[in-house]
Amino acid sequence: KRILPTGNPAYQLAIIGNFIGADLAAQVGFEEIGLFLFSVGTFYYLLVFILNYQAIFRDSGFGNMSAGKANASHKKFRFLETTLHPILFLFIAPPAAAALARAQLATDHRMDHLAKFFFFISFFIFLLLLRCLILFVRKSPFTISYWAYTFPMAAIGSSAIEY
């Protein structure tokens, strides 16, 4: 069992395409198409985020504690193999890309409250995962899944510059 049976953080890559498409559509003047893509991306981001978040805690064993007693297996996250831990950083990218898209869709092409909302969500997730980064790097060997650090960091960096 390498990945989650019902939810996988890599599913978020398809959602990011909607936000990037909304950003590009707004830049070339197709604002209605941009709003459509932004709306679809936001809707599916909520669904996929809830699915992934629920799957992480269900598959980690936290939902199986009986009578308040947790055995030793509950203390270990077993929802992903160690080599796939870097893909958890993909949680950062969709709200960061949504912040950039919303900034382009705003009338003055600056971050409004909704764009800042998405930026702060991505920043909060970044801070949560920053603590885990040291553990992930120390415990997992270097594999191809390390690419998953690059795009979310670029997305949150770009939205921070835009902010």
C-alpha positions, -999 to +999 in steps of 0.1 A: +000+000+000+020+029-013-006+056-014-039+063+002-068+043-012-093+072-012-072+103-011-038+112-023-021+146-020-010+143-057-047+147-067-042+184-060-021+189-091-052+187-113-068+215-091-038+237-095-043+236-132-076+254-128-060+282-108-032+286-132-057+286-161-077+313-143-046+334-138-037+331-175-072+338-187-073+369-166-040+381-179-051+378-215-085+394-209-109+364-206-121+373-172-153+353-174-134+321-183-110+330-155-138+333-130-152+300-142-119+282-138-113+298-104-148+287-092-143+251-104-108+251-088-121+264-055-150+239-054-127+209-062-100+222-038-125+221-009-136+185-018-101+172-024-087+189+007-114+174+029-109+140+013-071+140+018-073+154+053-098+129+064-078+101+048-046+111+066-062+109+100-083+077+092-053+059+078-030+071+106-049+051+131-063+080+152-098+070+144-093+035+158-085+043+195-106+022+218-116+034+253-090+061+252-061+037+250-038+040+221-014+012+213+020+018+199+009+015+163-013+047+166+017+068+173+032+063+139+017+078+107+014+050+083-007+067+056+022+070+032+054+052+027+084+072+040+096+078+004+063+095-004+062+119+026+074+149+004+041+149-015+024+162+016+039+196+007+015+196-023-011+208+002+006+242+000+004+248-037-034+250-044-042+279-020-010+297-031-020+293-068-056+304-059-042+336-043-023+344-074-053+337-096-076+358-075-052+387-075-052+386-113-090+384-114-094+414-090-104+447-107-071+464-098-050+432-102-039+434-066-045+410-037-080+416-022-093+399+009-101+367-008-066+364-023-051+372+011-074+345+026-059+319+002-024+332+008-027+329+046-041+293+043-011+283+022+012+301+047-004+283+076-001+249+059+036+258+052+042+265+088+026+232+099+047+212+074+079+231+081+081+213+114+078+179+096+103+188+069+133+180+091+118+147+100+109+139+064+144+147+051+162+129+079+141+097+077+135+093+040+161+086+014+164+109-016+139+098-042+121+112-072+093+123-048+115+152-036+103+171-067+072+177-046+091+203-025+099+226-055+065+235-069+047+244-036+077+265-025+077+283-059+039+289-056+040+302-021+071+323-029+053+339-059+022+346-038+043+361-011+060+384-036+025+393-049+013+401-014 
